Amino acid sequence: MRTPPVQPAPLHRVLPEHPAMIPAQPLPDFRSPDFLRTHVRDTMAFYLPRAIDPSGGLFHFFRDNGEVYDRHTRHLVSSTRFVVTCAMAQRLDPNDLHRSALQQAFDFLQVHHDPATGGYAWLLDWREGRKTVLDATHHAYGLAFVLLAHAHAHMAGLSGAHAGIAQTFDLLEQRFWEPQHGLYADEATAGWQLQPYRGQNANMHLCEALLAAFDATGETRYLDRAALLAEHITVRQATLSGGLVWEHHHADWSVDWDYNKDDRSNIFRPWGFQPGHLAEWAKLLLLLHQRRPQAGLVQRAQHFFDTAMKTSWDAGHGGLFYGFAPDGSVCDSDKYFWVQAESIAAAARLASVTGEARYWADYDRLWTYAWQHFVDHQHGAWWRILRADNTKISDQKSPAGKVDYHTMGACYDVLDTLGQGARRMLVPA
């Protein structure tokens, strides 16, 4: 998968400063539902209304102060994640802005959609209502977010979203599901010819999307499939790689230890064990346990999370490193926003399920680090990536792929853990 091209464009208007100038000190109560709700609103305020493109969809590229630096490139991952973030914002805090942004984001999925193939374009150029497909490759990872978007839009009460849940599942079944392996293939050409690469990341996000589809519809086939993916990735495949989840595999699902070993530029297929994905799997295993209790899921979640914290926590500067090699050494010392956010969500769920105080200690430690280093207390939202010493790499806060879906999602997860029902209780009757 190639990273979307960056095409700087001048700012068309003066943007207002972010309304919430939150000081980094003193530290708030990170376990407070009021804090979590406020942080979601403050983060969302970075994107809305400035992200809304009057010609359709939402902009995908933002500098630190909210300036749009590419007005035309549209990536399927951002397009779908905006549906998710707007849907969850509408459920948490219903208002006209959230609902109109949700509708516009959801409608733009049809711009990505190709009725002739049934698929969704990975990358588009969009200029005043006219699209040019830049990359028509089909990705199971992309369809995972199409499924997630429809599920969340339906739970937010958006008319027309329900049908897309089954339609997307059926498309995945037809084009990517491999029953002999019990997992989804990863990539196909524009003509639907499967490529040999197999990856855990697409299957992980499909597990997430299937759980949301179950929540949205109550249909157990989605929960059954989510549980199957979790079993095959976190048990069967993990057994092949020393008990942890390796990212890359061959067409027969044997481990590919060398894929992208010398390429740190691929944001969707990084080399090495990923602490963020171990935490994300821990969270998903606990979401499965919440819906279909099974003791082994909790133990597996603990193993993944504990390993991520032990192997990748930076004792000198704080925060979790991005990746570690099979020998346990750090192979990518950068700090990514989503790794910290997913670990926050996993720590809270582990604390709730196990009753072990050490997980709340991890939660507070992660939040304290993120609050002091990742949260932009002037303009809102989180920085995307920092160096090992927590210095910034660029002023591109939110390029395509990042819409703070992970950070706001972590807050919703913790609210759900605290019994506030941000994920499921606010579904319209």
C-alpha positions, 0 to 999 in steps of 0.5 A, a space after each residue: 500500500 502506498 502512502 497518499 501523496 502530499 500536495 500542499 495547497 494554500 489556506 482558503 480562509 483564516 481558521 479560528 483558534 481551537 476554542 478549548 485552551 486546556 492547560 497541560 497542568 495540573 493533571 485532570 482526573 483521567 478516569 472521570 467520565 466528564 473529562 473523557 467526554 470533554 476530551 472527545 468534544 475538544 478533539 472533535 472541535 479541531 475537525 469540525 466544522 473546518 474539515 467539511 468540504 462544501 463540494 462533498 466529503 471532508 478534507 483529509 490533511 491538516 497542519 497543527 493549527 488546522 490549516 488544510 494543506 491538501 484539499 483534493 486527495 481523499 483516502 478511503 481510510 480517512 473517509 470511512 473513519 470520519 463516518 465513525 468519529 462523526 457517528 460516535 460524536 452524534 451519539 455522545 453529543 447529538 447536535 446539528 453539526 455532528 449530524 450534518 457532518 455524519 451525513 456528508 461523510 457517509 454520502 461520500 462513501 458512494 464517491 469511493 464506491 464503484 458499482 461496476 466492481 462493488 469495491 471502493 477506491 483506495 485513493 481519489 482526487 476530488 475537485 469540485 464534485 469531480 473524482 479521478 481514481 488514483 488507486 483502484 486497488 481493493 484492500 480488505 483493510 479498507 473494506 473493514 472500515 467500510 463495514 465499521 462505518 456502516 455499523 456506526 452510522 446505523 447505530 447513530 440513527 442514519 437512514 440507509 446505513 443498515 443495508 450496507 452492513 450486510 452488503 459489505 460483509 457479503 462482498 468480503 465473503 465473496 472476494 476476500 474470505 478464504 475458508 481453508 484458512 479461516 481468515 481474510 486475504 489482504 489485497 486484490 487488483 482492480 479486477 479482483 485478482 488476489 495478491 500473495 500478501 496476507 496480513 494480520 492488520 486487516 483481520 484485526 480491523 475486520 474483527 473490530 468491524 464485525 463486533 460493531 456489526 453485531 452491536 448494530 444488528 444483533 446478528 450472531 453471524 458477525 460475532 461468530 466471525 469476529 471470534 473466529 478471526 480472533 482465535 486464528 490470529 491470536 492463537 493459531 498464527 501467534 503460535 507460529 511467531 513465539 506467542 505474539 502477533 506477527 504482522 506479515 504472512 505468505 499466501 499460505 499464512 506461514 510467517 514472512 519475517 522479512 516483509 518490509 524489514 528495510 522500509 519504515 515508510 509503509 504506515 499500514 504494513 510496518 515490520 516488527 512486532 507492534 505494541 500498538 497492535 498487541 494492545 489493540 488485540 487485547 482490547 478486542 479480546 476483551 470486547 469479545 469477552 464482554 459479549 461472549 465471556 470466556 476466561 481464556 480471552 482475558 488471559 490472552 489479553 493480559 499476555 499481549 498488553 503486559 508484553 507490550 508494556 514490558 518490551 516497549 515502554 520508554 523508561 527515559 522519556 515515557 511512552 511506548 515505542 512503535 515496534 520491536 524486533 523478534 529478539 526484543 530490541 526496539 526496531 522503531 523508536 518513534 512514538 505514535 499517537 495511536 499506540 498510546 491511545 489503544 493502550 489506554 483503552 486496553 489498560 482500562 478494560 483490563 483493570 475493569 475485568 481483572 480488578 488488578 490495580 496495576 492496570 489502572 496504574 498503567 492507564 494513568 501512566 499512559 494518559 499522563 504521558 499522552 497529556 504532557 506530550 501528545 495532546 495539543 492544548 492550544 489547537 486541539 487533537 493529538 500530534 501524530 508522531 514524535 521522536 524517541 525524545 518526544 520532539 515533533 517531526 513535522 507540523 502535519 498533525 493529521 495526514 490521510 489516515 489519521 482523523 483521531 479515530 483512535 484517540 476519541 475511540 479510546 475515550 469511548 472505550 473507557 466510558 463504556 468500561 466505566 458503565 457510561 454506555 458510550 458505545 452501545 447504550 446511546 443507540 436510538 430506539 
